[in-house]
Amino acid sequence: MSMDERKKRILQAIIDDYIDTAEPIGSRTIARKHELGLSSATIRNEMADLEEMGYLAQPHTSAGRVPSDKGYRLYVDQLMQVYDLQDDEIEKIKTAMELHINELSQLIRQASAVLSRFTKYTSVAVASQMKTSTVKAVQLVPIEADKAMVIVVTNAGIVKNNIVKTADQLRPEALVMISNALNDKLGGLSVEKANRKISSGLVSELEMELGIRGELFASILSCLAGCINQIDNTEVYVEGTTNVLNHPEFRDIIKAKEFMSMLDEKTSIGRIVFDASDSEGGIIIRIGSENDLSDIKDCSLVTTNYNIANTFIGTIGLIGPTRMEYPKVVSSIGYIRKFMNREIGRFLGLDIDNDL
């Protein structure tokens, strides 16, 4: 049997209705709701063919059919209609995102939260290693006589800090002097180069210039290196974990608990989202059994990357039932990607021409 246009139109109608109702779709429903110019009997025969071809399944003894993973794949590749975000929907996203955020992790977390609230699915955002960002400022703030806070700020708005215990008391003016020297040595360097410089004789270099014994601030440099290593680490943000409870596919409480427990394993879900992304920045849809992680074999995963000047920054995605509202999801995630690209470009001082 071949997949002709008539079968495609029937399959599209079935999937559109099933996404709306979550109920098996029968031939009479299709004949009544859709102007296909076909009798109920003809549609029933075509549905039987589609089932035999693997595009539909018949749950239990119901007369209706539901889409299979193969059916959804044909739908998202060839059949679904483009969904144009309405003006009020765009305004809702803009209002939620226009918070003048100046720190990358906050932007990523906010984008993930907005996407989850807007689509009613679970969102996952992965911030990649930021080796291309540069050190903007280093500051040492006295806490106690022998303790100080080391603060590192990058041009991408990433802020990392840690408390360090010094080998001996360092007066506030000494901390200011060390801060100035570190800014002079590391300011403008990529985090990767800054880390290399710290580990390649910076202690002795500063000892000679400042006239302070190296062991007094060696622990500061060690703490500074730790902050920079944190900048290099990938971060994973998950929002809307309980959204799954709103979908009938997860009425089984055991299944819902398993799903939410899986989301707690951020390293695993972050890797799955990252691996599912497209290096070219397009939108990738993985349906059901196409996913590598067994816990989301009944789910669809939609992902896209956010990039700046051809540099990969991270990935954002949505996880939901295979009965996902694909047209709206694709439009929403595409819009959020454009917004993030513009804002990250602003962090980095780039003029990103995005028509939002």
Helices and strands as residue ranges (DSSP letters): H 5-21, H 27-33, H 40-52, E 56-57, E 66-67, H 69-74, I 75-79, H 87-97, H 104-119, E 122-127, E 135-144, E 147-154, E 159-165, H 172-186, H 191-198, H 202-210, H 214-232, E 235-239, G 241-246, G 248-250, H 253-264, H 266-275, E 283-287, G 288-290, G 294-296, E 299-308, E 311-321, H 326-347
